[in-house]
Amino acid sequence: GSPSAADVVLEIRGLSVDYGLGVDAVHAVVECDLTLRRGQVMGLAGESGSGKSTLSMAALRLLRHPALITKGEVLFHSKPSNRSDGGRTLDLLRASDGQLRAVRWNEISVVLQSALNALNPVITIGAQFDDLLKVHRRDLSAAERRSRAVELLELVGMTGDRLRSFPHELSGGMRQRAMIGMALALDPQLMILDEPTTALDVVTQREILEELMELRDRLGFAALFITHDLSLLVELAD
């Protein structure tokens, strides 16, 4: 049957983002509309500098000065079964910092192009998983957090002993896998994948993307997949 409104997880309406002010402003995103449904992979393609990342970062309110959201709405529809509060809709552009913090990682997670910059270089992978779980899953004991971290690494094709490694001891592909594992840690409903494998060789890239798609089928998250590689997009996107 046709998908109902209840299937929608993310709606972007009329989103516009400028860099700078006044006559010199660069209009990076102009009146963008997107509707992403649960469990779907939506592809967003465009060459470098076309505003793809600006769009996704604006949606999550992660843009830095001089970027400015000039208008629009970004509606995130949370799934009732995920939390006890019933389904709810949050306009991410008008949400409070507290509301945003509650949604990021928990319900919406992001995997960026360069995991090396996203991972903390001075603490082990295990400590980073532990920190994330400690903050967001307070009911877990230290042993439970550890076993969840092992489970997540195995989910992305790594072994639990990698928890003892520092980021620089891992290959680019492994760091990216670790990042994806962290992004999946809290069972998000939506993942934003911004050129998640661009820096890697083609074989590793394909392996990781195939795994991501298997995980999507198994775990049922929706994904906004951003890339400049059209051939990948044709394969992955619904």
PyMOL commands that set and color helices and strands:
alter all, ss='L'
color gray80, all
select helices_A, chain A and resi 5-7+22-24+52-59+80-82+97-103+115-118+125-136+142-155+160-164+167-169+172-183+202-219+230-236
alter helices_A, ss='H'
color red, helices_A
select strands_A, chain A and resi 8-19+26-37+41-45+67-78+88-91+108-111+190-194+222-227
alter strands_A, ss='S'
color yellow, strands_A
deselect
rebuild
show_as cartoon
